[in-house]
Amino acid sequence: MASKQRLSLILTGGLLILGGTACARPMPVAQAQPGLEGWERAHPEASRELGAWVRQHPEAARLFFEWDAAHPERAHEFVTWTITHRGEGIRAFADTHRGWGQFDLIMRDHQPAANAFMAWSRRHPEAAESLMNHPGGLNWAGHHLYAASWRS
């Protein structure tokens, strides 16, 4: 009797497991977001251009990376705003986002670099959003993909 109950429980459990797996739908590969480690492979042109931006503006890049590490939600908002407000420049963003500390410093001392970063985001909106969807993603890229270009 005990072995029949045990067999019944095992079969029922197996059916529940199989039923649950059959219902689960894996995300198609095309829709899967690449992790940070896969970002460079998923967006090679954007990655090359971002690397060129870092080499051209190493001090501003360092400040952007630090800002993203400290305030990833603000950095993401900046990129999203940049993409959705195509005709507006850095001053328009700064006018509506006063008191952002590190960003105010970037604005004051590195406007050309900030404008160039905005242009990169607009040329590669999917890559920019993909990177920023990972909190601290820009900072990660700076330290893992482009460190030799901005660290002294």
HELIX and SHEET records of a PDB file:
HELIX    1   1 ALA A    2  CYS A   23  1                                  22    
HELIX    2   2 LEU A   36  ALA A   42  1                                   7    
HELIX    3   3 PRO A   44  GLN A   56  1                                  13    
HELIX    4   4 PRO A   58  ALA A   70  1                                  13    
HELIX    5   5 PRO A   72  THR A   84  1                                  13    
HELIX    6   6 ILE A   90  THR A   96  1                                   7    
HELIX    7   7 GLN A  102  ASP A  109  1                                   8    
HELIX    8   8 GLN A  111  ARG A  123  1                                  13    
HELIX    9   9 PRO A  125  MET A  132  1                                   8    
HELIX   10  10 GLY A  137  HIS A  144  1                                   8    
HELIX   11  11 ALA A  147  TRP A  150  1                                   4    
END                                                                             
